[in-house]
Amino acid sequence: MELKKIISDGEKVQVFECDGKCVKLFKDPNEPKSVVLYEAITHARVEETGYKKIPQFLEIVRVDDKLAVVYELCEGKTLEQLMREEPNKSDEYLGLLADIQIEINGLSSAKVSRLKDYLTRSIERLDMIDDVKKYELLTHLNKMPQHQKLCHGDLSPGNIIIGRRGTFVVDWMKAKLGNAAADAAKTYLSFCLKHHTEWAEKYLKIYCQKTGADVGYIREWLPIVAAAQLKFKRPEERDLLMAWIDMFELH
């Protein structure tokens, strides 16, 4: 397999188009097999829910000395590209994002890992906040309602592709089973981390209008999802995430 046409280049993976397929290549030759297999099996488990807007998982391959996951190719533009090209339609596109999130949250699967477990582990392992703050965050997490809804875990306009064949949602590695409000809070946070605060606020308003959710309730999840995001140790995110965690003291 010869990879030439690159689609995207991320922190840990590169995505290529090859022979009419989408190849997600892990950059590190020493990437644990368990990580690659986890991505594939999580994607496959979401497929099994019957959700129609997910590309088909095809196989795992080795390219030179690196592992890659191969998916059905979804051609088109990302929702993020469309929002940049047509800023006058941003509300319409944010509404579409909210509709997709609501669709996903309407699904469930006993095979998908639990969001609460993931958040708990992520907070417990942090080394940049003290034990008192960890305890407060975990206590707050344990008080929050624990639902059994499918959460994408990283639903942003960059992970939605719109083309001739329809709309597809990609990058399901962080999919978990839990509270939909936490998923919405993560989407809000993703906008903020990319300095799209206006879009973040609009999205939250639109999402709450469509679902009847309380804005304040979703904001209650922000310190928790911000703390979990700290695990990735990205210097450019640290100040904003710490600010959201400190907001917890105001509640």
C-alpha positions as CSV (number, residue, x, y, z in Angstrom):
1,M,0.0,0.0,0.0
2,E,1.5,3.3,-1.1
3,L,0.2,6.4,0.7
4,K,0.5,9.6,-1.4
5,K,-2.7,11.7,-1.2
6,I,-2.9,13.1,2.4
7,I,-6.2,14.3,3.7
8,S,-5.2,15.5,7.1
9,D,-2.2,15.5,9.4
10,G,-2.8,15.4,13.1
11,E,-0.8,15.1,16.3
12,K,-0.7,11.3,16.3
13,V,-2.2,10.2,13.0
14,Q,-2.2,11.0,9.3
15,V,-5.2,10.3,7.1
16,F,-4.7,9.4,3.5
17,E,-6.9,8.5,0.5
18,C,-5.7,5.3,-1.1
19,D,-7.3,3.1,-3.7
20,G,-10.7,4.6,-3.0
21,K,-10.4,4.0,0.8
22,C,-9.5,6.2,3.8
23,V,-6.4,5.1,5.6
24,K,-5.7,6.4,9.1
25,L,-2.0,5.9,9.8
26,F,-0.6,6.0,13.3
27,K,2.6,8.0,13.1
28,D,4.5,6.2,15.9
29,P,5.9,2.8,14.9
30,N,5.7,1.9,18.6
31,E,2.0,2.8,19.0
32,P,0.6,0.0,21.1
33,K,-1.5,-2.5,19.2
34,S,-4.1,-2.2,21.8
35,V,-4.7,1.5,21.0
36,V,-5.2,0.7,17.3
37,L,-7.4,-2.2,18.0
38,Y,-9.4,-0.1,20.5
39,E,-10.1,2.5,17.8
40,A,-11.3,-0.2,15.4
41,I,-13.5,-2.0,17.8
42,T,-15.1,1.2,19.2
43,H,-15.9,2.3,15.6
44,A,-17.3,-1.2,14.8
45,R,-19.4,-1.1,18.0
46,V,-20.9,2.2,17.0
47,E,-21.6,0.8,13.5
48,E,-23.5,-2.0,15.2
49,T,-26.0,0.5,16.7
50,G,-27.3,1.0,13.1
51,Y,-26.3,4.6,12.9
52,K,-26.3,5.5,9.2
53,K,-23.9,8.5,9.3
54,I,-20.7,6.5,10.1
55,P,-18.2,5.2,7.5
56,Q,-17.7,1.5,7.4
57,F,-14.7,0.0,9.1
58,L,-12.8,-2.3,6.7
59,E,-9.5,-3.6,8.1
60,I,-6.3,-3.0,10.0
61,V,-3.1,-3.0,7.9
62,R,0.6,-2.5,8.4
63,V,2.2,0.2,6.2
64,D,6.0,-0.2,6.4
65,D,6.5,-0.3,10.2
66,K,3.3,1.5,11.2
67,L,-0.2,0.4,11.9
68,A,-3.3,1.9,10.1
69,V,-7.0,1.5,10.3
70,V,-8.8,1.4,6.9
71,Y,-12.3,2.9,6.5
72,E,-14.8,3.5,3.7
73,L,-13.8,6.8,2.0
74,C,-16.2,9.7,2.6
75,E,-15.6,12.4,0.1
76,G,-16.8,16.0,0.6
77,K,-16.1,19.0,2.8
78,T,-16.0,19.1,6.5
79,L,-18.7,21.2,8.3
80,E,-15.8,23.4,9.5
81,Q,-14.7,24.2,6.0
82,L,-18.3,25.1,5.1
83,M,-18.6,27.3,8.1
84,R,-15.5,29.2,7.1
85,E,-16.6,29.5,3.5
86,E,-20.1,30.6,4.3
87,P,-20.0,32.5,7.6
88,N,-23.5,33.9,6.9
89,K,-24.9,30.4,7.3
90,S,-23.1,29.6,10.6
91,D,-26.4,29.4,12.5
92,E,-27.7,26.9,10.0
93,Y,-24.6,24.8,10.2
94,L,-24.5,24.9,14.0
95,G,-28.1,23.7,14.0
96,L,-27.0,20.8,11.8
97,L,-24.2,20.0,14.3
98,A,-26.7,20.0,17.1
99,D,-29.1,17.8,15.2
100,I,-26.3,15.3,14.6
101,Q,-25.3,15.3,18.2
102,I,-28.9,14.7,19.2
103,E,-29.2,11.8,16.8
104,I,-26.0,10.2,18.2
105,N,-27.1,10.8,21.8
106,G,-30.4,9.0,21.0
107,L,-28.5,5.7,20.5
108,S,-27.0,3.3,23.0
109,S,-24.8,0.3,23.1
110,A,-23.8,-1.9,26.1
111,K,-20.6,-2.7,24.3
112,V,-19.2,0.8,24.3
113,S,-17.1,1.9,27.3
114,R,-18.6,4.1,30.0
115,L,-17.9,7.9,30.0
116,K,-17.9,8.1,33.7
117,D,-15.1,5.6,34.0
118,Y,-13.0,7.4,31.4
119,L,-13.5,10.8,33.1
120,T,-12.7,9.3,36.5
121,R,-9.4,7.7,35.2
122,S,-8.4,10.9,33.4
123,I,-8.9,13.1,36.4
124,E,-7.2,10.6,38.8
125,R,-4.1,10.5,36.7
126,L,-3.5,14.2,36.4
127,D,-0.3,15.6,37.8
128,M,-1.0,19.3,37.2
129,I,-3.8,19.7,39.8
130,D,-3.6,18.9,43.5
131,D,-5.4,16.1,45.3
132,V,-8.0,18.4,46.8
133,K,-9.1,19.7,43.4
134,K,-9.2,16.1,42.1
135,Y,-11.4,15.1,45.0
136,E,-13.7,18.0,44.4
137,L,-14.0,17.3,40.7
138,L,-14.6,13.5,41.2
139,T,-17.2,14.2,43.9
140,H,-19.0,16.6,41.5
141,L,-18.8,13.9,38.8
142,N,-20.3,11.3,41.0
143,K,-23.2,13.6,41.8
144,M,-24.1,14.1,38.1
145,P,-26.8,11.9,36.5
146,Q,-25.2,8.9,34.8
147,H,-27.1,8.1,31.6
148,Q,-26.6,5.4,29.0
149,K,-26.5,7.5,25.9
150,L,-24.0,7.2,23.1
151,C,-21.6,10.1,23.2
152,H,-19.2,10.9,20.3
153,G,-16.6,12.4,22.7
154,D,-15.2,14.8,20.1
155,L,-18.1,16.0,18.0
156,S,-16.8,19.1,16.2
157,P,-17.4,20.6,12.7
158,G,-14.1,19.1,11.6
159,N,-15.4,15.6,12.3
160,I,-18.5,15.9,10.1
161,I,-18.1,15.4,6.3
162,I,-20.8,16.5,3.9
163,G,-20.7,15.3,0.3
164,R,-22.6,13.8,-2.6
165,R,-23.4,10.6,-0.7
166,G,-24.7,12.5,2.3
167,T,-23.3,13.3,5.8
168,F,-20.8,11.3,7.7
169,V,-19.4,11.5,11.2
170,V,-15.8,10.4,11.7
171,D,-13.2,9.9,14.4
172,W,-15.1,7.7,16.9
173,M,-12.2,6.7,19.1
174,K,-13.4,8.7,22.1
175,A,-17.0,7.4,21.8
176,K,-18.4,6.5,25.2
177,L,-21.7,5.7,26.9
178,G,-22.9,8.4,29.3
179,N,-24.6,11.7,29.8
180,A,-25.5,13.7,26.6
181,A,-24.9,17.0,28.5
182,A,-21.3,16.0,29.0
183,D,-21.0,15.4,25.2
184,A,-22.5,18.8,24.5
185,A,-20.1,20.4,27.0
186,K,-17.1,18.8,25.2
187,T,-18.3,20.2,21.9
188,Y,-18.6,23.6,23.5
189,L,-15.1,23.3,24.9
190,S,-13.7,22.2,21.5
191,F,-15.0,25.4,20.0
192,C,-13.4,27.5,22.8
193,L,-10.0,25.7,22.5
194,K,-9.9,26.7,18.8
195,H,-10.8,30.3,19.8
196,H,-14.3,30.2,18.3
197,T,-16.0,31.5,21.4
198,E,-18.9,33.1,19.4
199,W,-19.6,29.8,17.7
200,A,-19.4,28.0,21.1
201,E,-22.0,30.3,22.7
202,K,-24.3,30.1,19.6
203,Y,-24.0,26.3,19.6
204,L,-24.9,26.0,23.2
205,K,-28.0,28.2,22.8
206,I,-29.1,26.3,19.7
207,Y,-28.5,22.9,21.3
208,C,-30.5,23.8,24.4
209,Q,-33.3,25.2,22.3
210,K,-33.6,22.0,20.4
211,T,-33.3,19.7,23.4
212,G,-34.9,21.7,26.2
213,A,-31.7,21.3,28.2
214,D,-30.7,23.9,30.7
215,V,-27.6,25.9,29.7
216,G,-26.5,26.0,33.4
217,Y,-26.7,22.2,33.6
218,I,-24.4,21.8,30.6
219,R,-22.0,24.3,32.0
220,E,-21.8,22.2,35.2
221,W,-20.0,19.6,33.1
222,L,-17.3,22.0,31.8
223,P,-14.9,21.7,34.7
224,I,-15.1,17.9,34.5
225,V,-14.5,17.7,30.7
226,A,-11.8,20.4,30.9
227,A,-10.0,18.4,33.5
228,A,-10.2,15.2,31.4
229,Q,-8.8,17.2,28.4
230,L,-5.7,18.2,30.5
231,K,-4.5,14.6,30.2
232,F,-3.3,15.3,26.6
233,K,-0.8,17.9,28.0
234,R,-1.1,20.4,25.2
235,P,0.7,23.6,26.3
236,E,-1.6,25.8,24.1
237,E,-4.7,24.5,25.9
238,R,-3.5,24.5,29.5
239,D,-4.5,28.1,30.5
240,L,-8.0,27.9,29.2
241,L,-8.6,24.4,30.7
242,M,-7.2,25.5,34.1
243,A,-9.5,28.5,33.9
244,W,-12.6,26.2,33.4
245,I,-11.4,24.0,36.2
246,D,-11.1,27.0,38.6
247,M,-14.6,28.0,37.7
248,F,-15.7,24.9,39.7
249,E,-14.9,26.9,42.9
250,L,-17.7,29.3,42.0
251,H,-20.4,26.6,42.2
